[in-house]
Amino acid sequence: MYEGVAQAYALDPENQAFLRRSNPWALQAITTRLLEAQGRCLWNPQPGTLGALQALLVESEGLLEERGETARTSGGGA
């Protein structure tokens, strides 16, 4: 199940590009959750998947920093 989510949402180039543009927080959250699942031994990723997710997490953190969105804020708003 985790491998399918990783491939379909985080690592699929088209979906990844969409998330980068429209909701980089979601891309970071998906990647973080997948790495957490692997770290808790809930999933043994296919070769290459773990490294790709780790690189994506670093990239997504950089993207959020570039946008000046380093910390989530709570409160109202859409």
C-alpha positions in Angstrom: 0.0 0.0 0.0 2.7 2.5 1.0 4.7 1.8 -2.2 1.6 2.5 -4.3 1.0 5.8 -2.5 4.7 6.8 -2.9 4.7 6.0 -6.6 1.2 7.5 -7.4 1.4 10.7 -5.4 4.9 11.6 -4.3 7.0 10.3 -7.1 4.8 10.5 -10.1 6.2 13.4 -12.1 2.8 14.9 -13.1 1.3 14.7 -9.6 4.5 15.9 -8.1 4.5 19.0 -10.3 0.9 19.7 -9.5 1.5 19.5 -5.8 4.6 21.7 -6.1 2.6 24.4 -7.7 -0.7 24.2 -5.9 0.1 22.8 -2.4 3.7 22.2 -1.5 2.6 21.6 2.1 0.7 18.5 0.9 3.7 17.3 -1.0 5.9 17.7 2.1 3.2 16.0 4.3 2.9 13.0 2.0 6.6 12.6 1.8 7.1 12.9 5.6 4.4 10.4 6.4 5.8 7.9 3.9 9.3 8.2 5.5 7.8 7.9 8.9 6.1 4.7 7.9 9.3 3.3 6.6 11.1 4.4 9.8 8.5 2.6 11.9 9.1 -0.6 9.9 5.6 -0.5 8.5 6.9 -0.7 4.9 10.0 -2.0 3.1 10.3 0.3 0.0 11.4 -0.9 -3.4 15.0 -0.1 -4.3 15.3 3.6 -5.1 12.1 4.7 -3.5 13.6 5.6 -0.1 16.3 7.7 -1.6 13.9 9.4 -4.0 11.6 10.2 -1.0 14.4 11.6 1.1 15.6 13.8 -1.8 12.0 15.0 -2.4 11.7 15.9 1.3 14.8 18.1 1.1 13.6 19.6 -2.1 10.1 20.4 -0.7 11.6 22.0 2.4 13.7 24.2 0.2 10.7 25.1 -1.9 8.8 26.1 1.2 11.7 28.2 2.4 11.9 30.0 -1.0 8.3 30.8 -0.7 8.8 32.1 2.9 6.6 29.4 4.3 8.9 27.8 6.9 6.3 27.4 9.6 2.6 26.7 9.4 0.4 29.3 11.0 -3.0 28.5 12.6 -6.0 30.6 12.4 -8.6 31.6 10.0 -8.4 31.8 6.2 -9.1 29.6 3.3 
